[in-house]
Amino acid sequence: MNILITGANGLLGQYLVRDLSKAGYTITATGRGHKRLPEYAEAHYTYIPLDITNKAEVEQVVEAARPDVIVHAAAMTQPDACELNKEECRKTNVLATSYLAAAAAKTGSTIIYLSTDFVFDGKEGPYKEDDIPAPVNYYGASKLEAEEIIKQSNTRWAIVRTVLVYGNILSGTRSNVVTWVKDNLEQRKNIKVVDDQIRTPTYVEDLSKSILLIIQHNAEGIYHISGKEVLTPYQMAVQVADYFSLDKALMEKVNAATFSQPAQRPLKTGFVITKAEKELGFAPVGFTEGIRRMFPQITH
Ligand SMILES: NC(=O)c1ccc[n+]([C@@H]2O[C@H](COP(=O)([O-])OP(=O)(O)OC[C@H]3O[C@@H](n4cnc5c(N)ncnc54)[C@H](OP(=O)(O)O)[C@@H]3O)[C@@H](O)[C@H]2O)c1
């Protein structure tokens, strides 16, 4: 089976290239600019530069690869950047998705689209797949508009919504909730951590594995994929501090309203993942186990 991945240089994309090629699929990894991915002795993939906002390039790359499945992970992913540059966000998240959906329909490819908990307003999380979306910022609105394009496409589709992804990027550097807390506390810096938002943080290897499960099960429709533990960022920070035996006195509990960011954040999100557990056998790790997998060299 041939699989084409967009956003292959990103956090999830790097894991998808590794995990789907190791599972034996033929992988076309596409990303913006040059390849920023490790090579694997036991698995092979082909890298092709692809800017998904270039319609002709999208058509040509998809037509040449003729994939059975397209995993569309590329996006403008920073909510504040989307809020401040709506046009670029719309081009990347909405228009580019329409180019990919049209190309997938032509080649008869299934499209698996990565979406977000930010499609919800955060008034009543954790959310199930059939809860009604109502984004509170432009990033969420752009991802929801792209979901609609995927649903209307003339091809098989699945939408994988996920929440606050953490894990070590395989090549390059990228901060996440775990490394942010660890790095600051190690340098004995005081940090303010939000304690009135809730999320179900997602370990990146679980997210990648869920996409493999969706492909193996030929699954269609919307899936909520995340960890199971409902935590505030402060509770996550406590687990990080405990894991590395760092000083929790440096952490101050604050409300989300303390921060004035360009993009509003939904307060209570996180997912109910029963559907993925039952239909796919999805079984994510807990947050402390996720930290242990990121830093297996630390022994207690
Ligand atoms: N991370 C989270 O907490 C989270 C939560 C919910 C949903 N999601 C969704 O999950 C998916 C994967 O996210 P991630 O964490 O892997 O994000 P990421 O690390 O930011 O990766 C996104 C990738 O998309 C690429 N990209 C952006 N514009 C592009 C363009 N015009 N053409 C081609 N590639 C382009 C970026 O390229 P560059 O590397 O060149 O910038 C980047 O490699 C996204 O759809 C995101 O919306 C993520």
The ligand as an SDF file (V2000), in Angstrom:
LIG
                    3D

 48 52  0  0  0  0  0  0  0  0999 V2000
    0.7440   19.7030   18.2330 N   0  0  0  0  0  0  0  0  0  0  0  0
   -0.4530   19.7800   18.8110 C   0  0  0  0  0  0  0  0  0  0  0  0
   -0.5570   19.9920   20.0320 O   0  0  0  0  0  0  0  0  0  0  0  0
   -1.7010   19.5730   17.9790 C   0  0  0  0  0  0  0  0  0  0  0  0
   -2.9350   19.5900   18.6350 C   0  0  0  0  0  0  0  0  0  0  0  0
   -4.0960   19.4060   17.8790 C   0  0  0  0  0  0  0  0  0  0  0  0
   -4.0030   19.2110   16.5050 C   0  0  0  0  0  0  0  0  0  0  0  0
   -2.7910   19.2060   15.8830 N   0  0  0  0  0  0  0  0  0  0  0  0
   -2.7530   19.0150   14.4210 C   0  0  0  0  0  0  0  0  0  0  0  0
   -1.9030   17.9180   14.1370 O   0  0  0  0  0  0  0  0  0  0  0  0
   -1.2320   18.1260   12.8930 C   0  0  0  0  0  0  0  0  0  0  0  0
    0.2700   17.9090   13.0730 C   0  0  0  0  0  0  0  0  0  0  0  0
    0.7460   18.8490   14.0120 O   0  0  0  0  0  0  0  0  0  0  0  0
    2.2500   18.8910   14.5280 P   0  0  0  0  0  0  0  0  0  0  0  0
    2.2250   18.9770   15.9910 O   0  0  0  0  0  0  0  0  0  0  0  0
    3.0540   17.8280   13.8660 O   0  0  0  0  0  0  0  0  0  0  0  0
    2.6520   20.3380   13.9800 O   0  0  0  0  0  0  0  0  0  0  0  0
    4.0310   20.8950   13.4170 P   0  0  0  0  0  0  0  0  0  0  0  0
    5.1870   20.2470   14.1080 O   0  0  0  0  0  0  0  0  0  0  0  0
    3.8870   22.3750   13.4590 O   0  0  0  0  0  0  0  0  0  0  0  0
    4.0270   20.3770   11.9180 O   0  0  0  0  0  0  0  0  0  0  0  0
    3.2620   20.9700   10.9240 C   0  0  0  0  0  0  0  0  0  0  0  0
    4.0570   20.8600    9.6350 C   0  0  0  0  0  0  0  0  0  0  0  0
    3.2840   21.4670    8.5960 O   0  0  0  0  0  0  0  0  0  0  0  0
    4.2250   22.0690    7.7310 C   0  0  0  0  0  0  0  0  0  0  0  0
    3.6670   23.0840    6.8580 N   0  0  0  0  0  0  0  0  0  0  0  0
    3.1900   24.3010    7.1930 C   0  0  0  0  0  0  0  0  0  0  0  0
    2.8520   24.9770    6.0840 N   0  0  0  0  0  0  0  0  0  0  0  0
    3.1300   24.1630    5.0270 C   0  0  0  0  0  0  0  0  0  0  0  0
    3.0290   24.2940    3.6170 C   0  0  0  0  0  0  0  0  0  0  0  0
    2.5540   25.4230    3.0480 N   0  0  0  0  0  0  0  0  0  0  0  0
    3.4120   23.2540    2.8320 N   0  0  0  0  0  0  0  0  0  0  0  0
    3.8890   22.1280    3.3890 C   0  0  0  0  0  0  0  0  0  0  0  0
    4.0310   21.9380    4.7020 N   0  0  0  0  0  0  0  0  0  0  0  0
    3.6520   22.9570    5.5190 C   0  0  0  0  0  0  0  0  0  0  0  0
    5.2750   22.6680    8.6470 C   0  0  0  0  0  0  0  0  0  0  0  0
    6.4350   22.8910    7.8890 O   0  0  0  0  0  0  0  0  0  0  0  0
    7.7170   23.6220    8.5170 P   0  0  0  0  0  0  0  0  0  0  0  0
    8.3440   22.5510    9.3940 O   0  0  0  0  0  0  0  0  0  0  0  0
    8.5350   23.9560    7.3260 O   0  0  0  0  0  0  0  0  0  0  0  0
    7.2130   24.7860    9.2880 O   0  0  0  0  0  0  0  0  0  0  0  0
    5.4120   21.5820    9.7000 C   0  0  0  0  0  0  0  0  0  0  0  0
    6.4640   20.6910    9.3760 O   0  0  0  0  0  0  0  0  0  0  0  0
   -1.6350   19.5200   12.4260 C   0  0  0  0  0  0  0  0  0  0  0  0
   -2.6520   19.4040   11.4690 O   0  0  0  0  0  0  0  0  0  0  0  0
   -2.1660   20.1940   13.6800 C   0  0  0  0  0  0  0  0  0  0  0  0
   -3.1400   21.1590   13.3570 O   0  0  0  0  0  0  0  0  0  0  0  0
   -1.6330   19.3750   16.6010 C   0  0  0  0  0  0  0  0  0  0  0  0
  1  2  1  0
  2  3  2  0
  2  4  1  0
  4  5  1  0
  4 48  2  0
  5  6  2  0
  6  7  1  0
  7  8  2  0
  8  9  1  0
  8 48  1  0
  9 10  1  0
  9 46  1  0
 10 11  1  0
 11 12  1  0
 11 44  1  0
 12 13  1  0
 13 14  1  0
 14 15  2  0
 14 16  1  0
 14 17  1  0
 17 18  1  0
 18 19  2  0
 18 20  1  0
 18 21  1  0
 21 22  1  0
 22 23  1  0
 23 24  1  0
 23 42  1  0
 24 25  1  0
 25 26  1  0
 25 36  1  0
 26 27  1  0
 26 35  1  0
 27 28  2  0
 28 29  1  0
 29 30  1  0
 29 35  2  0
 30 31  1  0
 30 32  2  0
 32 33  1  0
 33 34  2  0
 34 35  1  0
 36 37  1  0
 36 42  1  0
 37 38  1  0
 38 39  2  0
 38 40  1  0
 38 41  1  0
 42 43  1  0
 44 45  1  0
 44 46  1  0
 46 47  1  0
M  CHG  2   8   1  16  -1
M  END
$$$$
